[in-house]
């Protein structure tokens, strides 16, 4: 688990740049073989990001 931070400077799922500072929670899991990452899975709260950017949920 961790917190992703950044500034919305480009299109994100159809939302034009807002220049807003955003924080979102996420998790990354990796599988290693011989000290190298061979698979990686991740999940980030994209709905939370879209809400913070002012996007309306689809009806």
C-alpha positions in Angstrom: 0.0 0.0 0.0 1.1 3.5 -0.6 0.1 7.0 -1.6 0.6 8.3 -5.1 0.9 12.1 -5.5 1.1 14.3 -8.5 -0.2 17.2 -10.4 -2.9 16.7 -13.1 -1.1 18.1 -16.2 -2.5 15.9 -19.0 -5.7 14.2 -20.1 -6.8 11.5 -17.6 -9.7 9.3 -18.7 -11.2 12.1 -20.8 -10.7 14.8 -18.1 -8.7 17.8 -19.4 -5.8 19.0 -17.3 -6.8 20.9 -14.2 -3.4 21.5 -12.7 -4.8 20.2 -9.4 -2.5 18.4 -6.9 -3.8 14.9 -6.4 -3.2 12.1 -3.8 -4.5 8.6 -4.3 -4.1 5.2 -2.6 -2.7 2.2 -4.4 -0.9 -1.1 -4.0 1.7 -2.8 -6.1 2.7 -6.5 -5.9 5.7 -8.0 -7.7 6.9 -11.5 -8.2 10.6 -12.0 -8.4 12.7 -14.8 -10.0 16.4 -14.8 -9.5 16.3 -11.3 -8.2 14.4 -9.9 -11.2 10.7 -8.8 -11.4 9.0 -11.2 -13.8 5.4 -10.1 -13.0 3.8 -7.1 -11.5 0.2 -6.3 -10.5 -1.2 -3.0 -9.2 -4.3 -1.2 -8.4 -4.9 2.5 -7.9 -8.1 4.3 -6.8 -8.9 5.8 -10.2 -12.5 6.6 -9.3 -11.1 8.6 -6.3 -8.8 10.5 -8.7 -11.6 11.2 -11.1 -13.8 12.5 -8.2 -11.0 14.8 -7.0 -10.7 16.1 -10.5 -14.4 17.0 -10.5 -15.5 14.3 -13.0 -19.1 13.2 -12.7 -19.8 9.4 -12.4 -21.3 7.8 -15.5 -25.1 7.4 -15.2 
